[in-house]
Amino acid sequence: MNNSEIMSQTEMVKPLDGLLVVDFTQFLSGPSATLRLADLGARVIKVERPGAGDICRSIYAVEHQVAGSSAFFQAINRNKESIILDLKAAEGIEAAKKLIAKADILTHNFRPQVMARLGLDYQSVKQINPNIVYAEISGYGNQGPWADRPGQDLLLQSLSGLSWLTGAQNDGPVPMGVAVADIFAGAQLVQGILAALVSGQGMQVEVSMLEAMLDFQFEPLTLYYQDKQAIDRGLQNAAHSLVGAPYGLYKTSDGFLALAMGAIPKLGELLNCEPLTAYTDSGTWFAKRDEIKKILANHLSGQKTQFWLDILEPADIWCAEVLNWQQLIEHSGFKVLNMLQTVEAEGGEYQTTRCPIRLDGQIIHSSIGAPSLGQHTANVFQELGL
């Protein structure tokens, strides 16, 4: 690893150094946002309830653990401090208000009206700290028939129409295998927070997971707004519902090959697949995508993935081997990125991904793992006079 690429936390001045985030979020959407703020230098104080803390500490299967606690919690809450506040008690609310008075940013992802009941809604907080950036994630916004529903990732993928874009036409709805609604909403919240910080004014930043998922689908939804036609995902080697052949994943004799863009007749010549050479009209490559892909699928299954890559890559055809995680991590293309970092929590060390952002060519690393429940309560109370 190039030493000039990496600097320790104490050496590297990060853009958000000196900013204090009071983090009331839990689960994944909000914590993913405050994780990125922490990576960029902000001090994040995570406020957790007595006893159980963030429900993400215990909601997932017990077999998925690192450093003695939930792997999900560890991955999304590294580089944060944890304090315990009982927000059902007057003294807990009073301590929260004193903390908020010193903060630059407040984040929460409670359901609508929860913060208002606690006296910590934006209008109330603004009286305490007029310059604060008050950032919140909801499931569906603060009004409408879904406002009080739980903002859970699978439910959002389902209600937003996203699950009808993955897989083939006859597969029915297919959810994505990662919490895309949570993570995308968190990323958009960070964008809003940074914009507010640039403005230099206190303001409220709101993101709903539903709106985030609608924005995520801006490409197919824009078409639907015009013609009101449902998206046909195709039946053969489906990958992107709006792109014609050869776009898709194809089984080879020893694995899978991804094919993106490419002229069908040229593919026919390169692959020695004569039936493809007949599709000279590029205007038919979408309408006839299933029949073209079926020809490709039958032909590509006869040789190993590397055999096809050796033909296609020199010809500048956009293609790739389909890797699993083990193959990816062992590949030099992954290793050169230095995407893994070792962090240390109370329960021990573990490896996780680093922040993907580079600043002036430097990788952002942090060796601080996720906190144990209430680990920093005494120190924070003493330091900030709570």
C-alpha positions as CSV (number, residue, x, y, z in Angstrom):
1,M,0.0,0.0,0.0
2,N,1.3,3.5,-0.9
3,N,2.0,5.3,2.4
4,S,1.1,8.6,0.8
5,E,-2.4,7.4,0.2
6,I,-3.2,6.8,3.9
7,M,-2.9,9.1,6.8
8,S,-4.1,8.4,10.4
9,Q,-7.0,10.2,11.9
10,T,-4.8,12.5,13.8
11,E,-2.7,13.5,10.8
12,M,-5.4,13.9,8.2
13,V,-7.6,17.0,8.4
14,K,-11.1,16.0,7.3
15,P,-13.7,18.3,5.9
16,L,-16.2,17.8,8.8
17,D,-13.6,17.9,11.6
18,G,-15.0,19.9,14.5
19,L,-18.6,19.3,13.8
20,L,-20.8,17.6,16.4
21,V,-23.6,15.3,15.3
22,V,-26.3,14.2,17.8
23,D,-27.6,11.0,16.3
24,F,-31.0,9.7,17.4
25,T,-31.2,7.2,14.4
26,Q,-31.4,3.5,14.5
27,F,-31.7,0.5,12.2
28,L,-29.9,1.3,8.9
29,S,-31.0,4.3,6.9
30,G,-30.1,7.0,9.5
31,P,-27.0,5.2,10.8
32,S,-25.7,4.8,7.3
33,A,-25.9,8.6,6.9
34,T,-24.1,9.3,10.2
35,L,-21.5,6.7,9.4
36,R,-20.5,8.7,6.3
37,L,-20.5,12.0,8.3
38,A,-18.2,10.3,10.8
39,D,-15.9,9.1,8.0
40,L,-15.7,12.7,6.8
41,G,-14.5,13.9,10.2
42,A,-17.7,14.7,12.2
43,R,-17.9,13.6,15.8
44,V,-21.1,11.4,16.0
45,I,-22.7,10.9,19.4
46,K,-25.2,8.1,19.1
47,V,-28.1,8.5,21.6
48,E,-29.5,5.1,22.6
49,R,-32.3,3.9,24.9
50,P,-31.6,2.2,28.2
51,G,-31.5,-1.6,28.2
52,A,-31.5,-2.6,24.5
53,G,-30.1,0.5,22.7
54,D,-30.4,0.6,18.9
55,I,-32.7,-2.3,18.0
56,C,-30.2,-3.2,15.3
57,R,-28.0,-4.5,18.1
58,S,-30.3,-7.5,18.6
59,I,-32.9,-7.7,15.8
60,Y,-30.9,-9.8,13.4
61,A,-29.9,-13.5,13.7
62,V,-27.5,-14.2,16.6
63,E,-25.2,-16.2,14.4
64,H,-24.2,-13.1,12.5
65,Q,-21.8,-11.6,14.9
66,V,-18.3,-9.9,14.9
67,A,-16.4,-8.7,17.9
68,G,-19.0,-10.2,20.2
69,S,-22.0,-8.4,18.9
70,S,-24.3,-7.9,15.9
71,A,-22.3,-7.8,12.6
72,F,-25.0,-5.5,11.2
73,F,-24.6,-3.0,14.0
74,Q,-20.8,-3.2,13.9
75,A,-20.7,-2.5,10.2
76,I,-22.9,0.5,10.2
77,N,-22.0,2.2,13.5
78,R,-18.2,2.2,13.5
79,N,-16.4,5.4,14.5
80,K,-19.3,6.7,16.7
81,E,-19.7,7.3,20.4
82,S,-22.7,5.8,22.3
83,I,-24.5,7.4,25.2
84,I,-27.6,6.2,27.0
85,L,-30.5,8.7,27.5
86,D,-34.0,7.8,28.7
87,L,-36.1,10.0,26.5
88,K,-39.2,8.9,28.4
89,A,-37.9,10.7,31.5
90,A,-37.7,14.4,32.1
91,E,-34.0,14.3,33.0
92,G,-33.3,12.4,29.7
93,I,-35.0,15.1,27.7
94,E,-33.2,17.8,29.6
95,A,-29.8,16.2,28.9
96,A,-30.8,15.7,25.2
97,K,-31.6,19.4,24.9
98,K,-28.3,20.4,26.5
99,L,-26.5,18.2,24.0
100,I,-28.5,19.6,21.1
101,A,-27.5,23.1,22.2
102,K,-23.9,22.3,21.5
103,A,-24.5,20.4,18.3
104,D,-24.1,21.3,14.6
105,I,-26.3,18.5,13.2
106,L,-29.2,16.5,14.6
107,T,-30.3,13.3,12.9
108,H,-33.3,11.1,13.6
109,N,-35.4,8.5,11.7
110,F,-38.4,8.1,14.1
111,R,-41.9,7.9,12.7
112,P,-43.7,11.2,12.2
113,Q,-44.7,13.0,15.4
114,V,-42.4,11.0,17.7
115,M,-39.9,13.9,18.1
116,A,-42.8,16.3,18.5
117,R,-44.2,14.3,21.4
118,L,-40.7,14.5,23.0
119,G,-40.5,18.2,22.4
120,L,-37.6,17.7,20.1
121,D,-39.2,18.6,16.7
122,Y,-37.5,21.1,14.5
123,Q,-39.5,24.1,15.7
124,S,-38.7,23.3,19.3
125,V,-35.0,22.5,18.6
126,K,-34.6,25.7,16.6
127,Q,-35.5,27.6,19.7
128,I,-32.6,25.8,21.5
129,N,-30.1,26.1,18.6
130,P,-31.1,28.3,15.7
131,N,-28.0,27.3,13.6
132,I,-28.5,23.5,13.8
133,V,-29.0,21.4,10.7
134,Y,-32.0,19.2,11.6
135,A,-31.9,16.1,9.4
136,E,-34.6,13.4,9.4
137,I,-35.5,10.3,7.4
138,S,-39.0,9.0,7.4
139,G,-40.6,6.0,5.5
140,Y,-43.2,7.9,3.5
141,G,-43.1,11.5,4.5
142,N,-45.1,13.2,7.2
143,Q,-48.5,13.1,5.5
144,G,-50.7,10.8,3.4
145,P,-52.2,7.4,4.0
146,W,-48.8,5.7,4.5
147,A,-47.2,8.2,6.9
148,D,-47.5,6.1,10.0
149,R,-46.4,2.8,8.4
150,P,-43.1,1.3,9.3
151,G,-40.3,2.5,7.0
152,Q,-38.7,-0.9,6.4
153,D,-36.5,-1.6,3.4
154,L,-38.4,-4.6,1.9
155,L,-41.8,-2.8,2.3
156,L,-40.3,0.3,0.5
157,Q,-38.9,-1.8,-2.3
158,S,-42.4,-3.4,-2.7
159,L,-44.5,-0.2,-2.5
160,S,-42.3,1.8,-4.7
161,G,-42.5,-0.6,-7.7
162,L,-38.8,-1.3,-7.6
163,S,-39.3,-5.1,-7.2
164,W,-40.8,-5.2,-10.7
165,L,-37.5,-4.1,-12.3
166,T,-35.3,-7.0,-11.3
167,G,-35.3,-10.5,-12.9
168,A,-37.3,-11.7,-15.9
169,Q,-40.9,-10.9,-16.8
170,N,-42.2,-14.2,-15.6
171,D,-40.4,-14.1,-12.2
172,G,-42.9,-11.9,-10.5
173,P,-41.6,-9.2,-8.1
174,V,-38.0,-9.7,-7.1
175,P,-36.4,-7.6,-4.3
176,M,-32.8,-6.5,-4.4
177,G,-30.5,-8.5,-2.1
178,V,-29.2,-5.4,-0.2
179,A,-31.1,-2.8,1.8
180,V,-31.1,-0.3,-1.1
181,A,-34.0,1.9,0.2
182,D,-32.2,2.3,3.5
183,I,-28.8,3.0,2.1
184,F,-30.0,5.3,-0.7
185,A,-32.1,7.4,1.7
186,G,-29.1,7.7,4.0
187,A,-26.9,8.8,1.1
188,Q,-29.5,11.5,0.1
189,L,-29.7,12.7,3.7
190,V,-25.9,13.2,3.7
191,Q,-26.3,15.3,0.5
192,G,-28.9,17.4,2.1
193,I,-26.9,17.9,5.2
194,L,-23.8,18.9,3.3
195,A,-25.8,21.4,1.2
196,A,-27.2,22.9,4.4
197,L,-23.7,23.2,5.9
198,V,-22.5,25.0,2.8
199,S,-25.3,27.5,3.1
200,G,-24.2,28.4,6.6
201,Q,-27.7,28.5,7.8
202,G,-29.7,26.3,10.2
203,M,-32.4,24.4,8.4
204,Q,-34.5,21.3,8.3
205,V,-33.4,18.5,5.9
206,E,-36.0,15.8,5.2
207,V,-35.7,12.6,3.1
208,S,-38.3,9.9,2.9
209,M,-37.4,6.4,1.8
210,L,-40.3,6.3,-0.6
211,E,-39.1,9.5,-2.4
212,A,-35.6,8.2,-2.4
213,M,-36.8,5.0,-4.1
214,L,-38.8,7.0,-6.7
215,D,-35.7,9.1,-7.4
216,F,-33.7,5.8,-7.7
217,Q,-36.0,4.8,-10.5
218,F,-36.0,8.1,-12.3
219,E,-35.0,6.5,-15.6
220,P,-37.8,4.0,-16.0
221,L,-40.4,6.2,-14.2
222,T,-39.7,9.0,-16.7
223,L,-40.7,6.7,-19.5
224,Y,-43.7,5.6,-17.6
225,Y,-44.9,9.1,-17.0
226,Q,-45.0,9.6,-20.8
227,D,-46.6,6.4,-22.1
228,K,-48.1,4.8,-19.0
229,Q,-46.9,1.4,-20.2
230,A,-45.6,-1.1,-17.7
231,I,-42.0,-2.1,-18.1
232,D,-41.4,-5.5,-19.8
233,R,-38.3,-7.0,-18.3
234,G,-38.0,-9.6,-21.0
235,L,-37.8,-13.4,-20.6
236,Q,-34.3,-14.4,-21.5
237,N,-31.2,-13.5,-19.5
238,A,-32.9,-10.3,-18.1
239,A,-30.7,-7.6,-16.6
240,H,-32.0,-4.1,-17.5
241,S,-35.5,-3.7,-18.5
242,L,-34.8,-0.7,-20.8
243,V,-31.7,-2.1,-22.7
244,G,-31.8,-4.3,-25.7
245,A,-29.6,-7.4,-26.5
246,P,-27.0,-8.4,-25.6
247,Y,-27.3,-6.9,-22.1
248,G,-27.4,-9.7,-19.6
249,L,-25.6,-12.5,-17.7
250,Y,-24.8,-15.7,-19.5
251,K,-23.8,-19.1,-18.2
252,T,-20.6,-20.5,-19.6
253,S,-19.1,-24.0,-19.2
254,D,-17.4,-23.0,-15.9
255,G,-19.1,-19.8,-14.7
256,F,-20.9,-16.7,-16.0
257,L,-20.2,-13.9,-18.4
258,A,-21.7,-10.4,-18.3
259,L,-22.3,-8.7,-21.6
260,A,-23.2,-5.1,-21.7
261,M,-23.2,-3.1,-25.0
262,G,-22.1,-4.5,-28.3
263,A,-23.2,-4.6,-31.9
264,I,-24.9,-8.0,-32.5
265,P,-23.4,-8.7,-36.0
266,K,-20.0,-7.9,-34.6
267,L,-20.6,-10.3,-31.7
268,G,-21.6,-13.0,-34.2
269,E,-18.4,-12.6,-36.1
270,L,-16.2,-12.5,-33.0
271,L,-17.9,-15.4,-31.3
272,N,-18.2,-17.5,-34.5
273,C,-21.9,-17.5,-34.0
274,E,-23.4,-17.1,-37.5
275,P,-27.1,-16.7,-36.5
276,L,-26.2,-13.4,-34.8
277,T,-24.8,-11.9,-38.0
278,A,-28.3,-11.7,-39.5
279,Y,-29.4,-9.0,-36.9
280,T,-28.0,-6.0,-38.9
281,D,-30.8,-3.6,-37.9
282,S,-29.9,-2.1,-34.5
283,G,-33.5,-0.9,-34.2
284,T,-34.6,-4.5,-33.6
285,W,-32.1,-5.4,-30.9
286,F,-34.6,-4.4,-28.2
287,A,-37.8,-5.8,-29.7
288,K,-36.0,-9.1,-30.5
289,R,-33.8,-9.1,-27.4
290,D,-35.2,-12.5,-26.1
291,E,-34.5,-14.4,-29.3
292,I,-31.1,-12.8,-29.7
293,K,-30.2,-13.6,-26.1
294,K,-31.4,-17.1,-26.4
295,I,-29.0,-17.6,-29.3
296,L,-26.2,-16.1,-27.3
297,A,-27.0,-18.2,-24.2
298,N,-26.9,-21.4,-26.1
299,H,-23.6,-20.5,-27.8
300,L,-21.8,-19.1,-24.8
301,S,-22.5,-22.2,-22.7
302,G,-20.1,-24.2,-24.8
303,Q,-16.8,-22.6,-23.6
304,K,-15.2,-21.4,-20.4
305,T,-15.6,-17.7,-19.4
306,Q,-11.9,-16.9,-20.0
307,F,-12.1,-18.3,-23.5
308,W,-14.8,-15.7,-24.4
309,L,-13.1,-12.9,-22.5
310,D,-9.9,-13.5,-24.5
311,I,-11.9,-12.9,-27.6
312,L,-14.1,-10.0,-26.5
313,E,-11.9,-7.8,-24.4
314,P,-9.3,-7.2,-27.1
315,A,-12.1,-6.2,-29.5
316,D,-13.3,-3.6,-26.9
317,I,-16.6,-5.4,-26.2
318,W,-17.9,-4.4,-22.8
319,C,-17.9,-7.7,-20.8
320,A,-16.8,-9.1,-17.5
321,E,-16.5,-12.3,-15.5
322,V,-19.3,-12.7,-12.9
323,L,-17.4,-13.0,-9.6
324,N,-18.5,-14.1,-6.2
325,W,-17.1,-12.5,-3.1
326,Q,-14.3,-15.0,-2.7
327,Q,-13.1,-14.5,-6.3
328,L,-13.4,-10.8,-5.9
329,I,-11.4,-10.5,-2.8
330,E,-8.6,-12.6,-4.2
331,H,-8.5,-10.5,-7.4
332,S,-5.8,-7.9,-7.9
333,G,-8.4,-5.5,-9.2
334,F,-9.9,-5.5,-5.7
335,K,-6.7,-5.6,-3.8
336,V,-5.3,-2.4,-5.5
337,L,-8.3,-0.4,-4.1
338,N,-7.3,-1.1,-0.4
339,M,-11.0,-1.2,0.4
340,L,-10.6,-3.3,3.6
341,Q,-9.7,-1.8,7.0
342,T,-9.2,-3.3,10.4
343,V,-11.1,-1.6,13.2
344,E,-11.1,-2.3,16.9
345,A,-14.2,-2.5,19.2
346,E,-14.4,-3.6,22.8
347,G,-15.1,-7.2,21.7
348,G,-12.1,-7.3,19.4
349,E,-10.8,-6.5,16.0
350,Y,-12.7,-7.0,12.7
351,Q,-12.4,-6.2,9.1
352,T,-14.9,-4.0,7.2
353,T,-15.0,-1.7,4.2
354,R,-13.5,1.8,4.4
355,C,-15.1,5.0,3.2
356,P,-15.1,4.9,-0.6
357,I,-14.2,8.6,-0.9
358,R,-10.7,9.8,-1.5
359,L,-9.6,13.4,-0.6
360,D,-6.6,14.8,-2.5
361,G,-5.8,11.2,-3.4
362,Q,-5.8,10.1,0.2
363,I,-7.8,7.2,1.5
364,I,-10.0,7.8,4.5
365,H,-9.4,5.2,7.2
366,S,-10.6,4.9,10.8
367,S,-9.6,2.2,13.2
368,I,-12.5,2.9,15.6
369,G,-15.1,0.1,15.7
370,A,-18.7,0.4,16.8
371,P,-19.3,1.3,20.4
372,S,-20.8,-0.9,23.1
373,L,-24.1,0.3,24.5
374,G,-23.5,3.5,26.5
375,Q,-19.7,3.2,26.3
376,H,-19.2,7.0,26.2
377,T,-22.0,8.1,28.5
378,A,-19.9,9.1,31.5
379,N,-17.2,10.8,29.4
380,V,-19.6,12.8,27.3
381,F,-21.7,13.9,30.3
382,Q,-18.6,15.1,32.0
383,E,-17.0,16.8,29.0
384,L,-20.2,18.6,27.8
385,G,-21.6,19.3,31.3
386,L,-24.7,17.3,30.9
